[in-house]
Each structure stands twice: as C-alpha cells, then as structure tokens.
Amino acid sequence: MNRFITAVIVSCIALMLNAEGMWTGFTDENHIAGPKLSEMDLFGKVVLIDEWGVACPACKSLMPKLEGIWKSFRDKGFVLVGSHRQSRNNETLAAFLKEIKVSFPIYQSAGIAKGEPKTHGLPFMYLVNHRGKVIWSGQSLNDGIEAAVNALGAMGSPSTLYGEVELKKFK
C-alpha cells in the first residue's frame, strides 16, 4: 500500500511540473479582458479555448452564449478562455467587449503550447481535460459543451499510472 501511495504522489508531482510550460500567451501583454490567469490557474481544470476574432460575425454572435456557459460552469473546475486570433486593435476590442459584457478571460493568441489542433477558420474551439490532453476540437458550441460536461464528470475518476496506455486482456 505504501508503494502505491508513493507512486500516486510522484505522479501528481510530475504532472504539476509538466503543467508549467504547457500553455502559451498568458502574459500581461497579451491580456485583453476578464480575470488574468497563470498556468497554475489552469492546472487540473477542464479548459475550453475559444479562438475568435472581432471582425468575425459568427464569433461575435457566440460571445453571449459563451458567457452563459462560463457563468454556469466556472465554479465546477471549468475555465473558458477567449483567444483573439486576428490583428489586435485595442479600441475596437474594448468597445465590443464593453458592449457585450463578457466576464471570462480573453487573451491575444493564448492556448496550449504543444498539441494545439489546427484551426479551420474562426470561430474554432478546443477542450483540454484536467490532465492536460486535448480531447475535443471543432466549431460546434453544442458539441463543445457536451465534451466539457463529460470531461467535468471524469474529473473524479482515478488516474492511471500508465498515462494514455490502454491495457488489453489477452486470451
């Protein structure tokens, strides 16, 4: 039993050390609106990155829906980050964000450092589970919400010491 507990503690420490450097763009210079985040604020959380642009009508129409999702799930281990991916015009961004009153964090070009899915136009979203793995990407907000709810439900499940290795039983 002591070896098991030691292995779990070592695994948790390794995960925390690997969390640093996992994210990119969460700097004061890149911060646009909402609460400021650090990499450790995202550790162990389910994170939905919404890549959007202020000149994208579809992106702008999603913002009120994203605000509702943020308010519903932010106290449940969920973080929503708006990642503005177009040229940064502070006046235009400030006017738009003031008009729609979003409260979730928005950064210029923030996201995951490695394994970020390829964007297929804006808006584009991807979900990172509490273990730091991209588990969903796409343009459907409904699919993203479903993936987030499933990921939040999996937060209490035990971690495997084997990482992403699947063990299969052979006959």
C-alpha positions in Angstrom: 0.0 0.0 0.0 2.8 2.4 0.8 4.4 1.9 -2.6 1.0 2.7 -4.3 0.7 5.9 -2.3 4.3 6.9 -3.1 3.6 6.2 -6.8 0.5 8.4 -6.8 2.3 11.2 -5.1 5.2 11.0 -7.5 2.8 11.0 -10.4 1.0 14.1 -9.1 4.3 16.0 -8.6 5.3 15.0 -12.2 2.0 16.3 -13.6 2.4 19.6 -11.7 5.9 20.1 -13.0 4.8 19.3 -16.6 1.9 21.8 -16.3 4.4 24.6 -16.4 5.3 25.4 -20.0 2.1 23.7 -21.2 0.3 26.9 -22.0 1.3 29.9 -24.1 0.2 33.5 -24.3 -0.9 34.0 -20.7 1.1 37.2 -20.2 0.2 40.7 -19.1 0.9 42.0 -22.6 -1.5 39.5 -24.2 -4.3 40.1 -21.6 -7.3 41.9 -23.1 -10.2 41.5 -20.7 -11.6 39.5 -17.7 -9.6 37.9 -14.9 -5.8 37.4 -15.5 -4.7 33.7 -15.5 -1.5 32.0 -14.8 -0.6 28.5 -16.0 -1.2 27.1 -12.5 -4.8 28.5 -12.6 -5.4 26.1 -15.4 -3.7 23.0 -13.8 -6.2 20.3 -13.0 -9.1 22.2 -14.7 -11.1 21.5 -17.8 -10.2 24.3 -20.2 -12.2 25.4 -23.3 -10.2 27.7 -25.6 -12.4 29.7 -27.9 -10.4 31.1 -30.9 -12.3 34.1 -32.2 -11.9 37.4 -34.0 -13.6 40.8 -33.5 -14.1 41.0 -37.3 -15.9 37.6 -37.4 -19.7 37.9 -37.2 -20.1 34.2 -36.2 -17.5 34.6 -33.4 -19.2 37.7 -32.1 -22.6 36.0 -32.0 -21.2 33.2 -29.9 -20.0 35.5 -27.1 -23.2 35.8 -25.1 -23.7 32.0 -25.2 -20.1 31.5 -24.1 -20.7 34.0 -21.2 -23.7 31.9 -20.1 -21.5 28.7 -20.2 -18.8 30.4 -18.2 -21.2 31.5 -15.5 -22.8 28.0 -15.3 -19.5 26.0 -15.0 -16.8 28.3 -13.6 -17.2 27.1 -10.1 -17.0 23.4 -11.2 -13.4 23.2 -12.3 -14.0 24.7 -15.7 -12.1 27.6 -17.3 -13.2 29.3 -20.5 -10.5 31.4 -22.3 -11.2 33.6 -25.3 -8.2 33.6 -27.6 -8.4 36.5 -30.0 -6.7 35.4 -33.2 -7.0 38.5 -35.5 -4.9 41.7 -35.5 -5.2 43.4 -32.2 -6.9 46.7 -32.2 -7.4 47.7 -28.6 -10.1 50.3 -29.2 -12.2 48.0 -31.4 -11.8 45.1 -28.9 -12.6 47.3 -25.9 -15.7 48.8 -27.5 -17.0 45.3 -28.5 -16.3 43.7 -25.1 -17.9 46.6 -23.2 -21.0 46.3 -25.4 -21.5 42.5 -24.8 -20.2 42.5 -21.2 -18.2 39.3 -21.1 -16.5 38.4 -17.8 -14.4 35.4 -18.9 -10.7 35.8 -19.5 -9.7 37.0 -23.0 -6.1 37.0 -24.3 -4.5 37.7 -27.6 -3.4 34.3 -29.2 -3.4 32.2 -26.0 -3.6 28.5 -25.9 -1.8 25.2 -25.4 1.9 25.1 -26.3 2.0 21.6 -27.8 -0.7 19.6 -29.4 -2.9 22.5 -30.3 -5.3 21.4 -33.0 -5.2 23.0 -36.5 -7.7 25.8 -36.8 -10.2 25.5 -39.6 -11.4 29.1 -39.6 -13.0 31.1 -36.9 -14.7 30.5 -34.6 -12.8 27.4 -33.5 -12.8 25.8 -30.1 -10.8 23.0 -28.4 -11.1 21.4 -25.0 -8.3 20.4 -22.7 -9.2 17.9 -20.0 -8.0 18.1 -16.4 -4.9 16.0 -17.3 -3.8 18.4 -20.0 -4.8 16.5 -23.0 -6.8 18.0 -25.9 -9.9 15.8 -26.0 -12.1 17.7 -28.5 -11.9 20.4 -31.2 -14.3 21.9 -33.6 -16.7 24.7 -34.4 -19.9 23.4 -32.8 -20.6 25.0 -29.5 -23.1 22.3 -28.6 -20.5 19.6 -29.2 -18.0 21.6 -27.1 -20.4 21.9 -24.2 -21.2 18.1 -24.3 -17.4 17.3 -24.3 -16.9 19.8 -21.4 -19.7 18.2 -19.4 -18.2 14.7 -20.0 -14.7 16.0 -19.1 -16.0 17.6 -15.9 -17.7 14.3 -15.0 -14.4 12.4 -15.5 -12.5 14.7 -13.1 -13.2 12.4 -10.1 -12.2 9.2 -11.9 -8.9 7.7 -10.9 -5.9 8.3 -13.0 -3.9 5.5 -14.4 -0.2 5.3 -13.6 0.3 4.2 -17.2 -0.7 7.5 -18.8 -2.5 7.1 -22.1 -1.6 3.4 -22.5 -4.6 1.1 -22.8 -4.1 -2.3 -21.2 -6.0 -5.1 -23.0 -6.6 -8.6 -21.7 -5.3 -11.4 -23.9 -6.8 -14.8 -24.0 
